[in-house]
Amino acid sequence: MGKNSNKLILDLCGGTGAWSKPYKDAGYDVRLITLPEYDVTKVDFVRIGGLLFRNQDDGDDMLICAKDVYGILAAPPCTEFSLAKGSKPRDLSGAIEVVKACFEIIWECRTKTKLKFWALENPKGLLRQFIGIPVFMFEHWEFGDWQIKPTDLWGYFNKPRKRVTERPPMMTLEFPNGRTNGKGWAKPECPQEYKHLGLTRKDIRAITPPGFSKAFFKANR
C-alpha cells in the first residue's frame, strides 16, 4: 500500500473527477460521489458514524466511515446559480438542496474528525447571495489554463498559488452585439481522456482544468 492510500478524499458532485484526479494519481483513496451512480441528497447518516450513499444505478451502495475522511471537494451544479441564465426561470430551491447536502456531509465528517481541508466550488454567480462572499476567487488562466471563467471557492483550505498575474491576450471573442466570450467556450473541446464518456457541452464546460486542480493539490496534501 502507498503512503497516501489511507487518506480518503470525498469528491462530491465531481462529474469526471478532474478536481480530485491529482489525489487519485498520488495514491489517495478517492471516492467519487456523483450522478448517475450516487446522489449527494440521497445519503443516510448511520448511527455508527458512517455515511451510506445509495447507488441510484442498481449498483452497490457505498458506506464510508466519517472519521476516516481526510479531505472533501464539492462542486454542486451551477446551472441555477449562473449569471448567464439571465431572466430565465430558476429552480433555486432544488439547487440549494444539493448545496445543503454537500454541507451536511462536510459537517458530519467534521464532527467526527478534524478534516485536513474542505472546499466548495462554483462559478461566480447567485450562490454568493446564499452562502456569502467566497474565501478565494480566481480565473482559470491564473493557473495556466486557457479559460476566463471566474470561479469562487468557499471552505477551509490552503489557498493555491496563482501562476499568472496578467491575462494572456486573445482569450476572448467579441460578437457584433457587444457581448464577449472565451474562445472555444461556446463549442468547448473535450479533453482526450474524457472523450469516451460522451459528455455534453455543459459537462465539458464543467470539467475542472488541470492547472488549478494540480495547484490545489499541491497546497492541500
C-alpha positions, 0 to 999 in steps of 0.5 A, spaced: 500 500 500 502 507 498 503 512 503 497 516 501 492 510 500 489 511 507 487 518 506 480 518 503 478 524 499 470 525 498 469 528 491 462 530 491 458 532 485 465 531 481 462 529 474 469 526 471 473 527 477 478 532 474 478 536 481 480 530 485 484 526 479 491 529 482 489 525 489 487 519 485 494 519 481 498 520 488 495 514 491 489 517 495 483 513 496 478 517 492 471 516 492 467 519 487 460 521 489 456 523 483 450 522 478 448 517 475 451 512 480 450 516 487 446 522 489 449 527 494 441 528 497 440 521 497 445 519 503 443 516 510 447 518 516 448 511 520 448 511 527 455 508 527 458 514 524 458 512 517 455 515 511 451 510 506 450 513 499 445 509 495 447 507 488 441 510 484 444 505 478 442 498 481 449 498 483 452 497 490 451 502 495 457 505 498 458 506 506 464 510 508 466 511 515 466 519 517 472 519 521 476 516 516 475 522 511 481 526 510 479 531 505 472 533 501 471 537 494 464 539 492 462 542 486 454 542 486 451 544 479 451 551 477 446 551 472 441 555 477 446 559 480 449 562 473 449 569 471 448 567 464 441 564 465 439 571 465 431 572 466 430 565 465 426 561 470 430 558 476 429 552 480 433 555 486 430 551 491 432 544 488 439 547 487 440 549 494 438 542 496 444 539 493 448 545 496 445 543 503 447 536 502 454 537 500 454 541 507 451 536 511 456 531 509 462 536 510 459 537 517 458 530 519 465 528 517 467 534 521 464 532 527 467 526 527 474 528 525 478 534 524 478 534 516 485 536 513 481 541 508 474 542 505 472 546 499 466 548 495 466 550 488 462 554 483 462 559 478 461 566 480 454 567 480 447 567 485 450 562 490 454 568 493 447 571 495 446 564 499 452 562 502 456 569 502 462 572 499 467 566 497 474 565 501 478 565 494 476 567 487 480 566 481 480 565 473 482 559 470 488 562 466 491 564 473 493 557 473 495 556 466 489 554 463 486 557 457 479 559 460 476 566 463 471 563 467 471 566 474 470 561 479 469 562 487 471 557 492 468 557 499 471 552 505 477 551 509 483 550 505 490 552 503 489 557 498 493 555 491 498 559 488 496 563 482 501 562 476 499 568 472 498 575 474 496 578 467 491 575 462 494 572 456 491 576 450 486 573 445 482 569 450 476 572 448 471 573 442 467 579 441 460 578 437 457 584 433 452 585 439 457 587 444 457 581 448 464 577 449 466 570 450 472 565 451 474 562 445 472 555 444 467 556 450 461 556 446 463 549 442 468 547 448 473 541 446 473 535 450 479 533 453 482 526 450 481 522 456 474 524 457 472 523 450 469 516 451 464 518 456 460 522 451 459 528 455 455 534 453 457 541 452 455 543 459 459 537 462 465 539 458 464 546 460 464 543 467 470 539 467 475 542 472 482 544 468 488 541 470 492 547 472 488 549 478 486 542 480 494 540 480 495 547 484 490 545 489 493 539 490 499 541 491 497 546 497 492 541 500 496 534 501 
